[in-house]
Amino acid sequence: MTSDVTKTVPIDPAQTNTAEQRYIICMKWGDKYGAEYVNRLYNMVSRHLTLDFQMVCLTDDITGIDTAITCYPIPEMNLPAGPERGWKKLTTFKPELYDLKGVALFLDIDIVIVDNIDAFFTYKAAHKDSVVIIRDWKKPWRMIGNSSVYRFHIGMNTYPDLLANFERNFDTIRQQVRHEQAYLSNYLHQHHHLEYWDKTWCVSFKYQCIAPIPFNLVRAPTLPDGAKIVIFHGEINPPDAIIGGGGKWYRHVKPSPWLKNYWQ
């Protein structure tokens, strides 16, 4: 893939000087997802967020990304070579990230927004330095969050050692956790504050939309009441979910045509 990340859409400097500035942050690297995922996310946010916002994409390739979206290179990390387990997401916690300052909502580019998301910005956290994240669906008794949707303070030195600690102790940390969201949850629990979204807001397509085996073979996936964002993790992505299918026969997913109304 040809990489070109030198062009950006400038942000009004008057807006970057206030903690009230709102950002939607996403990230795209490699060739698993094309620019259309970023553009669809921007379209979904524009339809479902009534508050002013600036969308930023951290990426290794800006080709095809809507010019309304500000693009910056993904910051480098001081890590040895090895499997990428979402570690790049942690660069959103750099004390200084391209002079962005304010409140940021990070969104994975393969989510589907199905209702108004103003509440993700207006939600009042119990602590000023809290990061608000999705609580794990499969094992909700654990404190580990799912980082498909999280809100944090950006570029305000609120979490000064979060990334540096990860880089400094990477060899130990990668033996202890499988992915970045486990490290993020552990670190915040120990050093800052970790809070969770209302459990109805972010739903798992895999666990909450698809009927359990064997009912998935005869029942089409449905949208749970109160859902604002549908999260796709595992093998299936929004385009696959719309047409149905799957791998092993017992994991077959019937079509979800209702997703087409949102995934655009």
N, C-alpha and C positions, 0 to 999 in steps of 0.2 A: 504494500500500500504506500502511495506517495504521501509523505508527511509535509504539511504546510500549516504552521501555527503562528506565523508572524503577523497576520492581519487581525485586528480587533476592531470592534465597534466601540468607540470611546464612551465612557460614562460621564455625565455632567458632573464636574468637580464639586459643584454646590450640593449635590446629593450625597456624595461620598463622605462628607464631613459630619454627618449626623448619625447618631445611633438609631434613629428611627427609619433609616433606609432599609427597605426589605429586599432580600435577594432570594431568588429560586436558583439553587446550585445543582448542576448535574455533571456527570462525568462520562466520557466515551473514549475508549482506547481499543486498539486492535481492530479486527474486522468481524467480530461476532455480531455487532449491531451497526447498521448503517445510519447515515445522517437523518433518514426519515424518522427514526425513533426520537431523536432530539427535537425535530420539528413538530412531531405529533405531541410530544410532551408540552412544548411551548403553546400549541393550540389548545390543549386541554386545560392548561393553567389559565390561559387567557379567558376561556369560557367560564371557568369555575372559581376564579379569584376576583373579587370586586375591589380589593385593595391595590394600590399602586405597587409595582414591583419591577425589578430589573432581573432578567434571566441571564445567568452566566453558565457557560459550558467549559469545563476544563477538558482538553482533548489533545490528541496527537495528530489530528487531521481535521481541518475545518471544512473540507470539501463538501459542498451541498448543504451546509447548515445555514438556516435562515439568517439574513443579515441583521434582523432585529435582536438576535441573541449575541451577547458579548462572548467572544472566545479567547481563552488564554491557554498557554501550554500547561500541561500537568506538571506541577513542581517535581523536581528530582528528589529522590530519597537516597539516603546514604545506607544502602543495604547490599549485602552480598548477593550474587546470582542465586536464583532458586524459584520455585513455583510462586506465581502471583495469586494470592488468596484474598484479593480485595484490599491489600495493604495500601494501594494508592489513595483510597478514600480518606485515609488519615491525614493527607496533606491539606485537607480543608481546614484543619486545626492549626495551620501555621500561624504564629503570632502576627505576621505581616503577610497577607496574601493579596498581592497586586493592589495594595492600598484600598481594598474593599473594607468598609466598616459599617456595621449595623447588625441586623438580625437576619439569619439565613435559614432557609428550609431546604435541606438536601433531599432530592428525589431521584431514585433510580430511573433510568430511561425506559425500562420495560414495565412500568406500572400503568394502570388505567384509572384515571380520575372519573368518578361517576356522580359526584355531587359537589356542592360548594365547599371550598377548603379554607375560607376565611378563618375558621376556628383554629387552624394550625398556627396562625400568627397571633390571634387574640387570646388564646389560652394563657391563663395566668399561672406561671410556674411558682412553686413554693419557695424557690431560692433563685436569686438573680443570676447565678452562674450555672443553673441546671441545663442539662441537655435532655430534651424530651424525645423519646424514641418508641418504637413499637415493642410491646412485650411479646416474647416468644410464644407462638401458638401451641406448638407440640408439647412443650414442657413449661407451662406458665408459672410453675412454682420457682423456676430459676430466675435470677435477676438479669440474665443475658437478654439484650435487646436485638431486634432485627433492624439493620441500618438502611433499609429501603427508604425510610422516611424519618429524618431527625432534624430537630431545630436547635440552633446554637448561636452564640455570638461570634461574629466573624471579624478578624483583624483588630481585636480590642485587647489582646494579651490576657484574655480571661483564662486560658488553659495553656500557660507558657511552656510547660514541660511535657505535655501530652505526646507530641510527635518526637521531641528530642529523646525522651525516655524510651520510646519504642525503638528508635534507631540505635541508641546506646546499648540496649539490652536485647537486641533482636534475636541473637542466637538462643538465649534462654526463653524468650517469649514464644518463639515459633515452636518450641517443644511443648509449651503449655496450652496453647490455643490453636484452633484450626483455621480461624479467619479473623479479619479485622474487627468485626462487631463484638467478638468475645473480648479482645483486648480493650476495645473502647469501653465496653460496659464495666469490665473489671477496674480499669483505671479511674473512670468517673466515680464508681461506687466508693473507691478508696480515697480519692483526692478532691472530688467536687460533689456534684449532686446529679443523680440519675432519676428521671421521672418518665412516666409512660403515658402514651395517648389513651384516651377512652378506647376500651377494647372493641367497640363497635365501629370505630372510624376506619381502621386499616384491616382489611380482611385478606386472608390467604385463599387464593383460588384453589390451591391444592387441598387445603384442609377444611375450608368453610363453604366453598361454592360447589365443589364436586361431591356427590353423594358417596358414602363409604362403600367399599367392596362388600357384596356384589351388586348393590343397588346402582352403582355408577354405570352398569351395563344397560340399564333401562331408563334411568332418570337423567335428564339434561341438567347441567350445572345451573344454579340459580344465584341471584344476588341477595345476600342477607340484608335484612332491614337495618337501616341506620348507616350503612357503609358509605364512605366517602372516597376511599381509594382501594383498588384491588391490587394485591401484591402477587407477582409471579416469581416463584422460586422453584428450582428443580429443572426438569427437562422441558416443560411446556411454556411457551411464550404467547402473548396476546394473539398474533395471527394464527397460531396453531389451535388455540382454544376456540377461536371463532368457527373454524371448519371442523374441529373435532379430530379424533385419532388417538395416537399414543403408541407406546412401545409394546410391552407384554400384554397379552389379551385381557388379563384381569385388571389392568390399569387403563383400559380404554376410556376415552373421554368423549362423550357425545357432544355435538356442536353447540356452541353458545352464540347464536346470531345476535342476541341482545348486546353483546360487547361491541358490535360494529357501530352502534349509535354513539359510543364514547371514544373508541379507538380511531380517531381521525383528527 
